[in-house]
Amino acid sequence: LIDLDANISDYIPFQVKHPRYPDTPVTVRMLLSHRSGLDSLDHQFTWDTENLFVKYRPSENAGIAQLSLKDFLIASFTPEGSNYNPDVWTSKPGEKYHYSVSAYPLLRYMIEEVSGIPYSDYMKENIYEPLGMSDTSFGSDDLVGQNITPYTRVQGNNIELSVWDGNGYLMRTTAEDMAKFMLAHINGGNYDNFQLLQPETIELMREKASEGRSIFNPNSKLTNSGYGLGLIHYSHGWLGHGGSTVGYQSLWQFNPSKQCGFIIFTNINGILGSYDDFQSVWGNIAKIRSMLFSKMDPLANFKFPTWALPTIGVLTLLVIFVIRRRRRASQSPTK
């Protein structure tokens, strides 16, 4: 029902255009691979969190949190909209990678428009129930007694927060349920005799749309080498994605060739604190990942020293120089 290379505006009741390149279509594939040129919409964090954490992040437009997803997107993408800002657009659509936390809310809305049902219902009917993900939902009320208390880290202190639903789009799940989803990815789209996606679709998702770009901050403990369609390419053939929001942090990675993977969930996040608070949580996850790699793929823990490449280059030149000198000496006439 959706052409990856079609203009996203073909599927929704408003136009999505880069203000400096209005004739260049913003396609579904570009949004999936973070190559649309879109950055973060103004007040995206406020809308995502329903303005519940204004104590930590004062908002200039608290009323935006009351809008539906459709109304928020219309207000943000249409020039006459109350939340429109042309500066949220960066490079020309399709030109280069730029991670956008606003690309996927737009894709969620597209699914609602094309399917005619709420995104949560579509996910439940087409993914959760067929895969047996019975402990996964977008509403905390659906999982009474199962919701873990979230925490934020501020100045090194862990502060308890209330359970929140992210305007109905915050997915909560268990490691066991996510393992079923991961196994479908590992096994060519199939889990327990249910074909979630065709093998060629899985391969399409794995193809790099962006080469050698760091998704996280260059100083992050979790680096990567590229991005596909919703999948980050990590080193040594590992794929997956990290997740970060107020009170929760996650990382899931799998290696198709090794037929294994892991899922890390935490109920703490440092996004409301400082950069150091945020990185400290990712640092803890990176340590856990290293422990898992030591069992699953020890070579994945190996990091090529930054000094090694130039050193090897210099040594190679020296070896070539010595060989050439000896060759010339052996070819010189004997006196």
Secondary structure, DSSP 8 states (H G I E B T S, - for coil): ---TTSBGGGSSSS---BTTBTTS--BHHHHHTT-SSB---TTHHHHHTTTTTTTTS--S-GGGGGS-HHHHHHHHHSTTSTT--GGGB-S-TTTS----TTHHHHHHHHHHHHHSS-HHHHHIIIIIHHHT-TT-BS-GGGGTTT----EEEETTEEEE-----GGGT--B--HHHHHHHHHHHHTTTEETTEESS-HHHHHHHHS-SEES--SS-TT-SS--SEE-SS-EE-GGG-EEEEEEETTEEEEEEEETTTTEEEEEEESEE-TTS-HHHHHHHHHHHHHHHHHHHHHH-GGGG----TTHHHHHHHHHHHHHHHHHHHHHHHHS---
